[in-house]
C-alpha cells in the first residue's frame, strides 16, 4: 500500500477551489488502495526558513533549528511514497505554502552532484518519497498561468532526485460552480480529477487524456474576460 501525503496550500483550506479538485483526486488514490494523509499549510504553524547558514545541512544535519509543527510533520513526510502539493496560483504561491516548501530543506542530503548540467541534491536515505505531484487551480482562463508554480514543483522534484509525477491543472476553476452548485461540466471535471488520482496510484502516471479532461476549457477566452471584467 502506497502512502501519500498531500499538502493543501490554499488559505481557504477545505472551503477553497483547490480543495474542490484535490478532494476527488485524493479519493481516486484512496480508491486504488493508497493510505492518504492530508494537511493544510495554513493550519500548520510553520516559521519561514531564515537560516542562511544552512544549519540543517552543516551543523545539525537533517534537523531544522526551528521548533514548530514541521517537527511532527517531518517523520510523516519521510514515510510517504508520494508527496502531493496542492495550491492555487498566487504570485506565485500562497505564503504558507512557500514556507512549507522552503522548510523541506532538512530532508535533502547536502552531498551535491551535477545532473544534466545542473547542481542538484537528493533526499536523504531515510526519506522514502519517490514521486512529487502537483494539483493546482487558477482563476484565469489559460493553462500558461500555471507556468511558475509548475516550474517550482518540477524543480523541487529534480533537486530531490525523485520523479515529477505530473500536474493536475484546473484553469478558470470558478466556472465549475459559478452559482454555488457544481455544473454538469464541473462534475465531469471532478470525475476526471478522481480518475487522475486513481491512475497515479495504480500506474504511477496519469494519462494525457485524463489530464486534458481536467483542464479543458469550459468557456471561450473572450467570454471569460468579459465575465472577469464585469463591474470594472
C-alpha positions in Angstrom: 0.0 0.0 0.0 1.5 3.3 -1.1 1.5 6.1 1.5 0.5 9.6 0.2 1.0 12.9 2.0 -0.9 15.8 0.5 -0.4 19.4 1.4 -3.2 21.9 0.6 -1.7 25.3 0.4 -4.9 27.3 -0.1 -5.6 29.8 2.7 -9.3 28.8 2.3 -8.3 25.2 3.1 -11.2 22.8 2.7 -13.6 25.6 1.6 -11.5 26.7 -1.4 -11.5 25.8 -5.1 -8.2 23.9 -4.7 -10.0 21.5 -2.3 -12.7 21.1 -4.9 -10.2 19.5 -7.3 -7.9 17.9 -4.7 -10.7 16.0 -2.8 -11.7 13.8 -5.7 -8.1 13.4 -6.8 -7.2 12.0 -3.4 -10.3 9.9 -3.3 -9.2 8.3 -6.5 -5.8 7.5 -4.8 -7.6 6.1 -1.8 -9.9 4.0 -4.0 -6.8 2.5 -5.5 -5.6 1.4 -2.1 -3.4 4.3 -1.0 -3.1 5.4 2.6 -3.7 9.2 2.3 -2.8 11.9 4.8 -4.0 15.5 4.1 -2.6 18.6 5.8 -3.4 22.3 5.4 -0.4 24.6 5.2 -2.5 27.5 6.7 -3.4 25.3 9.7 0.2 24.4 10.4 2.4 26.7 12.5 5.4 26.8 10.3 8.0 29.6 10.5 9.8 30.9 7.4 13.2 29.4 6.6 15.5 32.2 7.7 18.8 30.3 8.3 21.2 31.4 5.6 23.9 29.4 7.3 22.1 26.2 6.2 22.3 24.7 9.8 20.1 21.8 8.8 22.9 20.7 6.4 26.1 21.8 8.1 25.5 22.0 11.9 22.5 19.8 12.8 22.2 17.5 9.7 18.6 16.7 8.9 17.2 18.8 11.7 15.8 22.3 11.4 16.6 24.9 14.1 13.0 26.0 14.3 10.7 24.2 16.7 7.3 24.3 15.3 4.7 22.0 13.6 7.2 20.8 11.0 8.9 18.7 13.8 5.8 16.4 13.8 5.4 16.5 10.0 9.0 15.5 9.1 8.6 11.9 10.2 5.3 11.6 8.3 6.9 13.0 5.1 9.8 10.6 5.4 7.5 7.6 5.4 5.5 8.8 2.4 5.9 7.3 -1.1 4.2 10.1 -2.9 4.1 13.8 -2.0 1.2 15.9 -3.5 1.5 19.6 -3.4 -1.9 21.4 -4.0 -2.1 25.1 -4.4 -3.9 28.0 -6.1 -1.9 30.3 -8.3 -1.0 33.4 -6.3 2.2 35.5 -7.0 3.3 32.8 -7.4 2.3 30.8 -4.2 0.4 31.5 -1.0 2.9 32.4 1.7 2.2 29.4 4.0 2.8 27.0 1.0 6.0 28.7 0.2 7.1 28.4 3.8 6.3 24.7 3.8 8.3 24.1 0.6 11.3 26.0 1.9 11.2 24.0 5.1 11.7 20.8 3.2 15.4 21.6 3.1 16.3 19.3 6.1 15.1 16.3 4.1 17.8 16.9 1.5 21.3 15.5 1.7 23.9 18.2 1.3 26.1 16.0 -0.9 25.7 17.8 -4.2 26.2 16.4 -7.7 25.7 17.6 -11.3 22.8 16.1 -13.2 22.0 17.2 -16.8 24.2 20.3 -16.3 22.6 21.4 -13.0 23.7 21.3 -9.4 21.4 19.0 -7.6 20.9 17.3 -4.2 18.9 14.3 -3.2 16.6 13.3 -0.5 18.3 11.7 2.5 18.4 8.0 2.6 15.7 7.8 5.3 13.2 9.7 3.1 11.1 7.3 1.2 9.4 9.8 -1.2 9.7 8.6 -4.8 7.3 11.0 -6.6 6.1 14.5 -6.2 3.0 15.7 -7.9 1.1 18.9 -8.3 -2.6 19.8 -8.1 -3.2 23.5 -8.9 -6.1 25.8 -9.6 -6.3 29.3 -11.2 -8.9 31.9 -11.8 -7.5 32.9 -15.2 -8.5 31.3 -18.5 -5.2 29.8 -19.8 -3.1 27.0 -18.6 0.0 29.1 -19.2 -0.9 30.9 -15.9 0.4 27.8 -14.1 3.9 28.1 -15.6 5.7 29.5 -12.5 4.0 27.1 -10.0 4.7 24.2 -12.3 8.3 25.0 -12.6 8.7 25.3 -8.8 7.3 21.8 -8.2 9.3 20.3 -11.1 12.5 21.9 -9.8 11.7 20.6 -6.3 11.4 17.0 -7.6 14.6 17.3 -9.6 16.5 18.8 -6.7 15.3 16.0 -4.5 16.3 13.3 -7.1 12.8 11.9 -7.5 10.2 11.7 -10.2 7.9 14.5 -11.0 4.5 12.7 -11.1 2.7 15.2 -13.3 0.3 18.1 -12.8 -3.5 18.2 -12.4 -4.3 21.8 -13.5 -7.7 23.5 -13.5 -7.8 27.0 -15.0 -10.9 29.2 -14.6 -11.8 27.0 -11.7 -14.6 29.2 -10.5 -16.7 28.2 -13.5 -17.1 24.7 -12.1 -19.8 26.1 -9.8 -20.5 29.7 -10.9 -23.7 29.9 -8.9 -22.5 27.9 -5.9 -23.5 24.5 -7.3 -21.3 22.2 -9.4 -22.5 22.3 -13.1 -22.6 19.2 -15.3 -19.4 20.3 -16.9 -17.9 20.8 -13.5 -19.0 17.3 -12.4 -17.2 15.9 -15.5 -14.0 17.7 -14.5 -14.2 16.4 -10.9 -14.7 12.9 -12.2 -11.6 13.3 -14.3 -9.7 14.5 -11.3 -10.7 11.4 -9.4 -9.6 9.3 -12.4 -6.2 11.0 -12.4 -5.7 10.1 -8.8 -6.6 6.5 -9.4 -4.3 6.3 -12.4 -1.3 7.8 -10.5 -1.8 5.3 -7.7 -2.3 2.3 -10.0 0.1 3.0 -12.8 2.5 5.7 -11.5 1.5 8.0 -14.3 -1.6 10.0 -15.3 -2.8 9.7 -18.9 -2.6 12.9 -21.1 -6.3 12.4 -21.9 -7.3 12.4 -18.3 -5.2 15.5 -17.5 -6.7 17.2 -20.5 -10.2 16.4 -19.3 -9.4 18.1 -16.0 -8.1 21.3 -17.6 -10.2 21.6 -20.8 -11.8 25.0 -21.5 -15.3 25.5 -20.3 -15.8 28.8 -22.0 -14.1 30.9 -24.6 -11.2 33.3 -23.6 -13.3 36.3 -24.8 -16.3 35.2 -22.7 -14.1 34.6 -19.7 -12.5 38.0 -20.0 -15.9 39.7 -20.2 -17.1 37.7 -17.1 -14.0 38.6 -15.1 -14.3 42.3 -16.0 -17.9 42.7 -15.0 -18.3 45.9 -13.0 -14.8 47.2 -13.7 
